[in-house]
Amino acid sequence: MERLAKILRKPVTATLLAILFGFIVGVFVLAIAGYNPIAAFNSLLKGIFSKPKYIATVIIQSTPIILTGLSVAFAFKTGLFNIGSEGQYIVGSITAAVLGYTLHLPAPLHIFVVITAAVMVAAIYGGIVGLLKARFGIHEVITCIMLNWIALYLNNYIINLTFLKKPNANAMYEIQHTAYTTILSNWKTSEAGLAWLKNHPAIQEILLRTDLNIGFIIAVILVIIVTFFLYRTTKGFELRSVGFNKDAAEFAGINVKSNIIQSMIIAGALAGLAGALQVTGVEPHRISSLAAFENNGFNGLSVALIANSSPVGCLFAGLLFGGLLYGGSSIQSEIGAPSEIINIMIGTILFFIALANIFPILANKLKKRGGINVK
Amino acid sequence: MLNSILLAINITLLYSTPLVFGAMGGVISERAGVVNIGIEGMMTIGAFAGAAVGYYTGNPWIGFLAAGLAGGLLSLFHAVASITFKANQTVSGIAINFLGLGLALFLSRIFFQGATMTKPVPNNMPKIFGTLDGTKHPILSLLNIDITVILALALMILLWFVLYKTKWGLRIRSVGEHPAAADTLGINVSAIRYLCVILSGVFSGFGGAAMTLAVVSLYSPTAISGQGFIALAAVIFGKWTPIGAYGACLLFGFAQALVVLLGGTSFSYLIPSEILSMLPYLLTIIVLILFVGKSVAPKSDGIPYEKGSH
């Protein structure tokens, strides 16, 4: 009893149970709708794990939402609800696409310039939210929602500029090869590379059939940096104390307003990095017209919530989310069940995450009962 | 000139009506102390239910009511989580958004032969002057707005009256401001909050149907794309009051009307349509900076109530 109570009190337990419930509800909904749930989950798992290239694709698809998740989680720590990571992601990708195409620089420098510029523009975009909140008291949720739409229309404006628009396409020109962050992008299509890869089929499949890029590595490094920054530095402590209790932080001499702005700048930078890495690392290496949001930022919101705003948690939640989104499409193609079952499952997981605090309550009840039994 | 003005009013009301329903849903829930970020999902399920039931029954009114029912049912999850289980209301709201969209598309595929959109409904919600048979009167046809516009206005007035002029409204507001005090006076905090969250789902569901049974006549995945979040912004913009939120929705609809009207004139050669489309969003931010400023939520908004706490 005592041990069960202890396990129940750990936050990770609640998250894992929530994920389990998500799958259980998925099984029930599929069964009610007349599909074979076992076949459905079989194709889901096969769509994620059965080939090296599938696993690689999941990792590639998870990268942007790990970073936007990190962005949202970071702002959360300062008590800010960054629902604007969607827009910050978009301005990051616009900057990367425009500079990636227009600039002509040698390879490593080009990548550096493109990514730095994208991160800075997105940081400013996030900073606007913080500034308007600190200076005029405007709720960050409103500004974020409005700026998301402004970013979407800005994207559509940019791709229609005559010197950027690709003829007969609803998209911009691709960026220069020098700005690609794809791993071994030149070598893998060279003769020597192709010859070597022929003898190593697994690696060949990953390198040639997917857009394996440096994004995931950068995401992992950033998870570590953000964790260190938040929990091991004075600045991180300041930011967290503003989120924990604004009035107490102010009383302790912390400048709440400037911390709000700084937090949003960093959150924006992280989301912008996600956009830049997507453009530089993944085909078609360009931005296209957006009829609606692609949800890279909004999914980051869910990732951060599943992760309970823990940076390390974002890494795993992002992979789970990426896996579900990518594997979900094979449910549709293989057994014909609507892939929207994935939305229902994610919704259910989030719903039980929201209920997470019932587990500690349950633990306390168990413990009490255990105590009585001992007597 | 008169025609342009009437057209502007017409488009303003057209765009703002679904938002108004959603925003009223947001107001009633948050005034009772439950943050509702799931308006989008509740509007989505309402939009689907309205169009689907409207298609199968042929009666838009039954569809409209079904939309309210669907929104109410979905909001029940949010209510159970945030009131009974004292859950994190933001997370629960985001979950509702996923569930609303997921269920709408899932059910659509089942009831409409694998398609993610419904078939067009045979009858839309009526216009206030009916179909205006034969009369091609330009002014009269511009004044011929959807009945949902009137319903939205009526809902706003009703909500304002209930919140500020009746003892029920006083109870709702006290539960949102200081639930412990309300509790000591014998008000059932949980019951009031349940009622308000469910009503918020019903209103949002109506908002979805105001889209798919009046503005367009079928449900598609893009029918509700962000209106719930704009409605949420309108609630905060309007400082959590029915009139304020209604005004915010109108402002937003008016900016959309400007986009449509200016887009068809010589003005559009000067400013590209994409830049013009930013207007509603930019205008909202500018108005907030210049006139509205800080908005303060009801004191206990988002905080679960534990009996015995202060």
Chai-1 contact restraints between the chains, C-beta under 6 A:
chainA,res_idxA,chainB,res_idxB,connection_type,confidence,min_distance_angstrom,max_distance_angstrom,comment,restraint_id
A,A33,B,I110,contact,1.0,0.0,6.0,A-B,restraint_1
A,F136,B,I289,contact,1.0,0.0,6.0,A-B,restraint_2
A,F136,B,G293,contact,1.0,0.0,6.0,A-B,restraint_3
A,G137,B,G293,contact,1.0,0.0,6.0,A-B,restraint_4
A,G137,B,K294,contact,1.0,0.0,6.0,A-B,restraint_5
A,I138,B,L288,contact,1.0,0.0,6.0,A-B,restraint_6
A,H139,B,I236,contact,1.0,0.0,6.0,A-B,restraint_7
A,H139,B,S295,contact,1.0,0.0,6.0,A-B,restraint_8
A,I142,B,A233,contact,1.0,0.0,6.0,A-B,restraint_9
A,I142,B,I236,contact,1.0,0.0,6.0,A-B,restraint_10
A,I145,B,F229,contact,1.0,0.0,6.0,A-B,restraint_11
A,I145,B,A233,contact,1.0,0.0,6.0,A-B,restraint_12
A,M146,B,Y281,contact,1.0,0.0,6.0,A-B,restraint_13
A,M146,B,T284,contact,1.0,0.0,6.0,A-B,restraint_14
A,M146,B,I285,contact,1.0,0.0,6.0,A-B,restraint_15
A,W149,B,Y281,contact,1.0,0.0,6.0,A-B,restraint_16
A,I150,B,M278,contact,1.0,0.0,6.0,A-B,restraint_17
A,I150,B,Y281,contact,1.0,0.0,6.0,A-B,restraint_18
A,Y153,B,E274,contact,1.0,0.0,6.0,A-B,restraint_19
A,Y153,B,S277,contact,1.0,0.0,6.0,A-B,restraint_20
A,Y153,B,M278,contact,1.0,0.0,6.0,A-B,restraint_21
A,N156,B,E274,contact,1.0,0.0,6.0,A-B,restraint_22
A,Y157,B,P272,contact,1.0,0.0,6.0,A-B,restraint_23
A,Y157,B,E274,contact,1.0,0.0,6.0,A-B,restraint_24
A,Y157,B,I275,contact,1.0,0.0,6.0,A-B,restraint_25
A,A292,B,T222,contact,1.0,0.0,6.0,A-B,restraint_26
A,A292,B,S225,contact,1.0,0.0,6.0,A-B,restraint_27
A,L305,B,V91,contact,1.0,0.0,6.0,A-B,restraint_28
A,P338,B,F106,contact,1.0,0.0,6.0,A-B,restraint_29
A,P338,B,R109,contact,1.0,0.0,6.0,A-B,restraint_30
A,E340,B,G102,contact,1.0,0.0,6.0,A-B,restraint_31
A,E340,B,L105,contact,1.0,0.0,6.0,A-B,restraint_32
A,E340,B,F106,contact,1.0,0.0,6.0,A-B,restraint_33
A,N343,B,F98,contact,1.0,0.0,6.0,A-B,restraint_34
A,N343,B,L101,contact,1.0,0.0,6.0,A-B,restraint_35
A,N343,B,G102,contact,1.0,0.0,6.0,A-B,restraint_36
A,I344,B,G102,contact,1.0,0.0,6.0,A-B,restraint_37
A,I346,B,F98,contact,1.0,0.0,6.0,A-B,restraint_38
A,G347,B,A95,contact,1.0,0.0,6.0,A-B,restraint_39
A,G347,B,F98,contact,1.0,0.0,6.0,A-B,restraint_40
A,G347,B,L99,contact,1.0,0.0,6.0,A-B,restraint_41
A,G347,B,G102,contact,1.0,0.0,6.0,A-B,restraint_42
A,L350,B,V91,contact,1.0,0.0,6.0,A-B,restraint_43
A,L350,B,I94,contact,1.0,0.0,6.0,A-B,restraint_44
A,L350,B,A95,contact,1.0,0.0,6.0,A-B,restraint_45
A,F351,B,A95,contact,1.0,0.0,6.0,A-B,restraint_46
A,I353,B,V91,contact,1.0,0.0,6.0,A-B,restraint_47
A,A354,B,A81,contact,1.0,0.0,6.0,A-B,restraint_48
A,A354,B,A87,contact,1.0,0.0,6.0,A-B,restraint_49
A,A354,B,N88,contact,1.0,0.0,6.0,A-B,restraint_50
A,A354,B,V91,contact,1.0,0.0,6.0,A-B,restraint_51
A,A354,B,S92,contact,1.0,0.0,6.0,A-B,restraint_52
A,L355,B,A81,contact,1.0,0.0,6.0,A-B,restraint_53
A,L355,B,F85,contact,1.0,0.0,6.0,A-B,restraint_54
A,L355,B,A87,contact,1.0,0.0,6.0,A-B,restraint_55
A,I358,B,F85,contact,1.0,0.0,6.0,A-B,restraint_56
